[in-house]
C-alpha cells in the first residue's frame, strides 16, 4: 500500500537544503568520479523517504517509536523514527507520523542523530 506524503515546513526545508547541496557538489565535480558526501547523504535520505511512502515497516528503515517529538495532529498518537543512515557518525534520521488522514504520512523532521 502506498502512502501519500505530507511535510512539515522545517522538514521540507531541510530536504531541499540537502538536495541543493547534492546538486552543487555534482555540478562542481562535473559528474565525473565518485559521488561526494552531500550527494551520498541526499541519496540515502531520499531513498528512506521513498521506502516510507511504499512500506513504513520496511526492515531497512529500522522504524521504531520515538517520544521526543510531539505528534502534529493528535497528541495521543505515536511518532516514529526511521534510519536514513546507520553506523555513521551523525547518522541522519527521518521522524514521521501517520496522518492527517488515512493512507497518509507526515514527515516531521530530518535530522542527524545526536
MARGUDO-655986 format. One record per residue (C-alpha): residue number from 1; residue in one letter; chain; x negated, z negated, y negated. Coordinates in steps of 0.2 Angstrom, whole numbers. Layout:
MARGUDO-655986
<mitor num="NUM" residuo="A" cadena="A" east="X" up="Z" north="Y"/>
...
END
This chain:
MARGUDO-655986
<mitor num="1" residuo="X" cadena="A" east="0" up="0" north="0"/>
<mitor num="2" residuo="X" cadena="A" east="-7" up="5" north="-17"/>
<mitor num="3" residuo="X" cadena="A" east="-5" up="-7" north="-32"/>
<mitor num="4" residuo="X" cadena="A" east="-3" up="-2" north="-50"/>
<mitor num="5" residuo="X" cadena="A" east="-17" up="-9" north="-61"/>
<mitor num="6" residuo="X" cadena="A" east="-14" up="-19" north="-77"/>
<mitor num="7" residuo="X" cadena="A" east="-29" up="-25" north="-88"/>
<mitor num="8" residuo="X" cadena="A" east="-30" up="-40" north="-100"/>
<mitor num="9" residuo="X" cadena="A" east="-39" up="-34" north="-116"/>
<mitor num="10" residuo="X" cadena="A" east="-55" up="-43" north="-113"/>
<mitor num="11" residuo="X" cadena="A" east="-57" up="-36" north="-95"/>
<mitor num="12" residuo="X" cadena="A" east="-53" up="-19" north="-101"/>
<mitor num="13" residuo="X" cadena="A" east="-67" up="-21" north="-115"/>
<mitor num="14" residuo="X" cadena="A" east="-80" up="-27" north="-103"/>
<mitor num="15" residuo="X" cadena="A" east="-76" up="-12" north="-91"/>
<mitor num="16" residuo="X" cadena="A" east="-78" up="0" north="-105"/>
<mitor num="17" residuo="X" cadena="A" east="-94" up="-8" north="-111"/>
<mitor num="18" residuo="X" cadena="A" east="-101" up="-6" north="-93"/>
<mitor num="19" residuo="X" cadena="A" east="-95" up="12" north="-92"/>
<mitor num="20" residuo="X" cadena="A" east="-103" up="16" north="-109"/>
<mitor num="21" residuo="X" cadena="A" east="-120" up="8" north="-104"/>
<mitor num="22" residuo="X" cadena="A" east="-120" up="18" north="-87"/>
<mitor num="23" residuo="X" cadena="A" east="-116" up="34" north="-96"/>
<mitor num="24" residuo="X" cadena="A" east="-130" up="31" north="-109"/>
<mitor num="25" residuo="X" cadena="A" east="-143" up="27" north="-95"/>
<mitor num="26" residuo="X" cadena="A" east="-138" up="43" north="-86"/>
<mitor num="27" residuo="X" cadena="A" east="-140" up="53" north="-101"/>
<mitor num="28" residuo="X" cadena="A" east="-156" up="45" north="-106"/>
<mitor num="29" residuo="X" cadena="A" east="-164" up="49" north="-89"/>
<mitor num="30" residuo="X" cadena="A" east="-156" up="67" north="-89"/>
<mitor num="31" residuo="X" cadena="A" east="-148" up="64" north="-72"/>
<mitor num="32" residuo="X" cadena="A" east="-164" up="65" north="-63"/>
<mitor num="33" residuo="X" cadena="A" east="-172" up="52" north="-52"/>
<mitor num="34" residuo="X" cadena="A" east="-165" up="36" north="-46"/>
<mitor num="35" residuo="X" cadena="A" east="-150" up="28" north="-54"/>
<mitor num="36" residuo="X" cadena="A" east="-153" up="14" north="-67"/>
<mitor num="37" residuo="X" cadena="A" east="-147" up="-4" north="-66"/>
<mitor num="38" residuo="X" cadena="A" east="-132" up="-1" north="-78"/>
<mitor num="39" residuo="X" cadena="A" east="-127" up="14" north="-68"/>
<mitor num="40" residuo="X" cadena="A" east="-128" up="4" north="-52"/>
<mitor num="41" residuo="X" cadena="A" east="-118" up="-10" north="-59"/>
<mitor num="42" residuo="X" cadena="A" east="-104" up="1" north="-66"/>
<mitor num="43" residuo="X" cadena="A" east="-103" up="10" north="-49"/>
<mitor num="44" residuo="X" cadena="A" east="-101" up="-7" north="-40"/>
<mitor num="45" residuo="X" cadena="A" east="-88" up="-14" north="-52"/>
<mitor num="46" residuo="X" cadena="A" east="-78" up="2" north="-52"/>
<mitor num="47" residuo="X" cadena="A" east="-78" up="3" north="-33"/>
<mitor num="48" residuo="X" cadena="A" east="-72" up="-16" north="-32"/>
<mitor num="49" residuo="X" cadena="A" east="-58" up="-11" north="-44"/>
<mitor num="50" residuo="X" cadena="A" east="-53" up="4" north="-33"/>
<mitor num="51" residuo="X" cadena="A" east="-53" up="-7" north="-17"/>
<mitor num="52" residuo="X" cadena="A" east="-42" up="-20" north="-26"/>
<mitor num="53" residuo="X" cadena="A" east="-30" up="-6" north="-30"/>
<mitor num="54" residuo="X" cadena="A" east="-30" up="0" north="-12"/>
<mitor num="55" residuo="X" cadena="A" east="-31" up="-16" north="-2"/>
<mitor num="56" residuo="X" cadena="A" east="-35" up="-33" north="-11"/>
<mitor num="57" residuo="X" cadena="A" east="-38" up="-41" north="6"/>
<mitor num="58" residuo="X" cadena="A" east="-52" up="-28" north="10"/>
<mitor num="59" residuo="X" cadena="A" east="-66" up="-39" north="19"/>
<mitor num="60" residuo="X" cadena="A" east="-80" up="-32" north="7"/>
<mitor num="61" residuo="X" cadena="A" east="-72" up="-40" north="-8"/>
<mitor num="62" residuo="X" cadena="A" east="-73" up="-57" north="0"/>
<mitor num="63" residuo="X" cadena="A" east="-57" up="-61" north="-10"/>
<mitor num="64" residuo="X" cadena="A" east="-53" up="-79" north="-12"/>
<mitor num="65" residuo="X" cadena="A" east="-43" up="-91" north="-24"/>
<mitor num="66" residuo="X" cadena="A" east="-51" up="-96" north="-40"/>
<mitor num="67" residuo="X" cadena="A" east="-45" up="-111" north="-50"/>
<mitor num="68" residuo="X" cadena="A" east="-54" up="-110" north="-67"/>
<mitor num="69" residuo="X" cadena="A" east="-43" up="-96" north="-74"/>
<mitor num="70" residuo="X" cadena="A" east="-25" up="-98" north="-79"/>
<mitor num="71" residuo="X" cadena="A" east="-13" up="-85" north="-72"/>
<mitor num="72" residuo="X" cadena="A" east="-7" up="-75" north="-87"/>
<mitor num="73" residuo="X" cadena="A" east="11" up="-73" north="-81"/>
<mitor num="74" residuo="X" cadena="A" east="16" up="-89" north="-71"/>
<mitor num="75" residuo="X" cadena="A" east="5" up="-105" north="-71"/>
<mitor num="76" residuo="X" cadena="A" east="11" up="-109" north="-53"/>
<mitor num="77" residuo="X" cadena="A" east="4" up="-93" north="-46"/>
<mitor num="78" residuo="X" cadena="A" east="-14" up="-90" north="-40"/>
<mitor num="79" residuo="X" cadena="A" east="-28" up="-81" north="-47"/>
<mitor num="80" residuo="X" cadena="A" east="-41" up="-73" north="-36"/>
<mitor num="81" residuo="X" cadena="A" east="-60" up="-69" north="-37"/>
<mitor num="82" residuo="X" cadena="A" east="-67" up="-53" north="-29"/>
<mitor num="83" residuo="X" cadena="A" east="-85" up="-49" north="-27"/>
<mitor num="84" residuo="X" cadena="A" east="-91" up="-33" north="-35"/>
<mitor num="85" residuo="X" cadena="A" east="-109" up="-38" north="-30"/>
<mitor num="86" residuo="X" cadena="A" east="-116" up="-51" north="-18"/>
<mitor num="87" residuo="X" cadena="A" east="-133" up="-59" north="-15"/>
<mitor num="88" residuo="X" cadena="A" east="-139" up="-54" north="-33"/>
<mitor num="89" residuo="X" cadena="A" east="-144" up="-65" north="-47"/>
<mitor num="90" residuo="X" cadena="A" east="-129" up="-65" north="-59"/>
<mitor num="91" residuo="X" cadena="A" east="-118" up="-55" north="-47"/>
<mitor num="92" residuo="X" cadena="A" east="-103" up="-48" north="-55"/>
<mitor num="93" residuo="X" cadena="A" east="-86" up="-54" north="-50"/>
<mitor num="94" residuo="X" cadena="A" east="-68" up="-47" north="-54"/>
<mitor num="95" residuo="X" cadena="A" east="-54" up="-60" north="-57"/>
<mitor num="96" residuo="X" cadena="A" east="-37" up="-54" north="-54"/>
<mitor num="97" residuo="X" cadena="A" east="-19" up="-59" north="-50"/>
<mitor num="98" residuo="X" cadena="A" east="-3" up="-52" north="-43"/>
<mitor num="99" residuo="X" cadena="A" east="9" up="-46" north="-56"/>
<mitor num="100" residuo="X" cadena="A" east="18" up="-44" north="-68"/>
<mitor num="101" residuo="X" cadena="A" east="29" up="-35" north="-56"/>
<mitor num="102" residuo="X" cadena="A" east="30" up="-31" north="-38"/>
<mitor num="103" residuo="X" cadena="A" east="15" up="-20" north="-31"/>
<mitor num="104" residuo="X" cadena="A" east="6" up="-23" north="-47"/>
<mitor num="105" residuo="X" cadena="A" east="-11" up="-32" north="-50"/>
<mitor num="106" residuo="X" cadena="A" east="-18" up="-38" north="-67"/>
<mitor num="107" residuo="X" cadena="A" east="-37" up="-38" north="-69"/>
<mitor num="108" residuo="X" cadena="A" east="-40" up="-54" north="-79"/>
<mitor num="109" residuo="X" cadena="A" east="-59" up="-54" north="-81"/>
<mitor num="110" residuo="X" cadena="A" east="-75" up="-45" north="-76"/>
<mitor num="111" residuo="X" cadena="A" east="-90" up="-57" north="-77"/>
<mitor num="112" residuo="X" cadena="A" east="-107" up="-61" north="-70"/>
<mitor num="113" residuo="X" cadena="A" east="-107" up="-76" north="-58"/>
<mitor num="114" residuo="X" cadena="A" east="-115" up="-91" north="-67"/>
END
